[in-house]
């Protein structure tokens, strides 16, 4: 039986809604952030920004982290902090879903942002991500 804990990969979906008239500026912000994350975070093993087919102002960051430490590195990365600040100007919605098991320390870090958060803890399965 597989053990899932702070050392195993997990998925995070960040659901974003952009203010009217701000989609182009938000896409540029997302592009710059994505490039910075790719260049500086080896623990981010999947990072995409996907548009909702039913709402052109709704997007989802789909992220796979190697482990809890990779999440901590992500949220402390200066380009990510800058992204979050600019989201406040351009966006009007932000919620997070986590699929996988994280340790209490990582959970507290996630909760510290004050965003809507739902964590789906792994009960069984396997991962071939790493």
C-alpha positions in Angstrom: 0.0 0.0 0.0 1.3 3.4 -1.0 2.0 6.0 1.7 0.9 9.6 0.9 2.5 12.4 3.0 4.5 15.6 2.7 7.0 13.8 0.5 4.6 12.8 -2.3 3.3 14.8 -5.2 0.0 16.5 -5.1 -2.2 18.5 -7.5 -3.5 22.0 -6.9 -6.2 23.7 -9.0 -6.4 27.5 -8.5 -9.7 28.8 -10.0 -9.4 32.4 -11.1 -12.0 34.9 -12.3 -10.8 38.0 -14.1 -12.5 41.4 -14.0 -14.3 42.6 -17.2 -11.9 44.2 -19.6 -8.8 42.8 -17.9 -8.4 39.4 -19.7 -5.5 40.5 -22.0 -3.6 42.1 -19.1 -4.2 39.0 -17.0 -3.0 36.7 -19.7 0.2 38.7 -19.9 0.6 38.5 -16.1 0.0 34.7 -16.2 2.5 34.3 -19.1 5.2 36.2 -17.3 4.5 34.2 -14.0 4.5 30.9 -15.8 7.9 31.6 -17.5 9.4 32.7 -14.1 8.1 29.6 -12.4 9.4 27.3 -15.1 12.9 28.9 -14.9 13.1 28.9 -11.1 11.1 26.0 -9.6 12.3 22.5 -10.2 9.7 21.2 -7.8 6.8 22.4 -10.0 6.4 19.5 -12.3 3.2 20.6 -14.1 2.0 24.2 -14.5 -0.7 25.3 -17.0 -3.2 28.1 -17.2 -6.4 26.9 -18.8 -9.5 28.9 -19.9 -13.0 27.8 -19.0 -14.9 27.0 -22.3 -18.1 28.5 -20.9 -16.8 31.7 -19.3 -14.0 33.6 -21.1 -13.1 35.4 -17.8 -12.6 32.2 -15.9 -9.3 30.3 -15.8 -7.7 27.5 -13.8 -4.0 27.1 -12.9 -3.4 23.4 -12.9 -0.3 22.6 -10.9 1.5 19.5 -9.7 4.0 19.9 -6.9 6.7 17.3 -6.2 6.0 17.6 -2.5 5.1 20.1 0.3 8.5 21.7 0.1 7.9 22.6 -3.6 4.7 24.4 -2.6 6.5 26.4 0.1 9.1 27.4 -2.5 6.4 28.4 -5.0 4.5 30.7 -2.7 7.7 32.4 -1.5 9.0 32.9 -5.0 9.1 36.7 -5.8 7.4 36.4 -9.2 4.5 34.4 -7.6 4.2 37.0 -4.8 4.1 39.7 -7.5 1.4 37.7 -9.4 -0.8 37.5 -6.3 -0.5 41.3 -5.7 -1.5 42.0 -9.3 -4.3 39.5 -9.2 -6.0 41.8 -6.6 -6.1 44.5 -9.3 -7.2 42.4 -12.3 -9.1 39.5 -10.7 -12.3 39.2 -8.8 -12.2 35.5 -7.8 -9.6 33.1 -6.5 -10.2 29.7 -4.9 -8.0 26.7 -4.4 -8.6 22.9 -4.5 -5.8 20.5 -3.5 -5.9 16.8 -4.5 -3.4 14.9 -2.4 -2.1 14.6 1.1 -0.1 17.5 2.7 1.4 17.8 6.2 -0.2 20.1 8.8 2.5 22.7 8.2 1.7 22.9 4.5 -2.0 23.0 5.2 -1.5 25.9 7.6 0.5 27.7 4.9 -2.3 27.2 2.4 -4.8 28.5 4.9 -2.8 31.5 5.7 -3.7 33.1 2.4 -7.3 33.5 3.5 -8.6 32.2 0.1 -11.4 29.6 -0.2 -9.6 26.3 0.2 -10.7 22.7 -0.1 -8.2 19.8 0.4 -9.1 16.3 -0.9 -6.9 14.0 1.1 -5.7 10.9 -0.7 -7.0 7.6 0.7 -5.6 5.2 -1.9 -4.0 5.0 -5.3 -0.6 5.5 -6.8 1.4 8.2 -8.6 3.8 7.8 -11.5 4.5 11.6 -11.6 7.9 11.3 -10.0 
